[in-house]
Amino acid sequence: MAFPTPQAPGRGELESHNEFLAMRQDILALMAEHRDLLSNDLGAVGGLLFDVGSSRYAAPPRVDDAAARAAWEADLAKVREESDKATKAAAAQREGDRTHTEIQGWLRDLGRALDYDVWIASNDRGRPYNGGKLGAGCLERLPEAIEKAPGADAVRLIDVLWLNHGKAHVAAAFEVEHSTSIYLGIVRMLDLALGGDAHALEGLFLVAPNGPEEEVRTQLARPAFSRVADLKVRYLPYGELEPHRESIARFGSGMKAIHAISRTLV
């Protein structure tokens, strides 16, 4: 097969390339002059210059004007503050995802040790956990009676379900939360408990940090959650689950031990 002969670059392309090389040299010179202030990563400094050029960040004033300099420094401080907040929020999100998956893994392993079939939320099954996938060894689909019940789409997203082995009956449902924003989890539990014959009225658990229990109780007292009292939702703190899960797995049976380390919310 004959390949086309490469065409020489046009004049405009040569100019662009030359301009790029000139810009690169200028950036390297800037980095050398201000090596105590700037990163030694060419890409990082190039990104900074792009942000300045696109007006994301304002460049320092060219004139020796005290007021202009003060305004620029105030804007720079604001940008730094916003950047710090974004960085911390991203780190908290990553840590939250890790902890959420870890606790789902604890509940998965505990449920299997207690001889329950375990369901992991359909959108979490592929998450990495303990050298494998979070959904490993768990049900690949819910029993037909649950799949066809009203609210099944929400039930599939409950963080962890324990089902009586080989049966279409949910023994326990667990929603793992990191804050007092518990609405979605409670709504999913309502869909499970009220959606058909597969009720889990004695085994609905909100798994959360030790601290916000009273705030959660306050939220559940709202009229929107008037039916929650009938469901006997229980609060299972991380601080109770972590130290007791291994002994429950070894010596426990059924739901008795889980009830013992949790508390009724309403």
Buried (B, 14 or more C-beta within 10 A) or exposed (E): EEEEEEEEEEEEEEEEEEEEEEEEEEBEEBBEEEEEEBEEEEEEBBEBBEEEEEEEBEEEBEEEEEEEEEEBEEEEEEBEEEEEEEEEEEEEEEEEEEBBBBBBBBBBBBBBBBEBBBBBBBEBBEBEBEEEBBBEEBBEEBBEBBEEBEBBEBBBBBBBBBBBEEEBBBBBBBBBBBEBEBEEBBBBBBBBBBBBEBBBEEBBBBBBBEEBBEEBBEBBEEEEBEEBEEBBBBBBBBEBBEEBBEEBBEEBEBBEBBBEBBEEBB
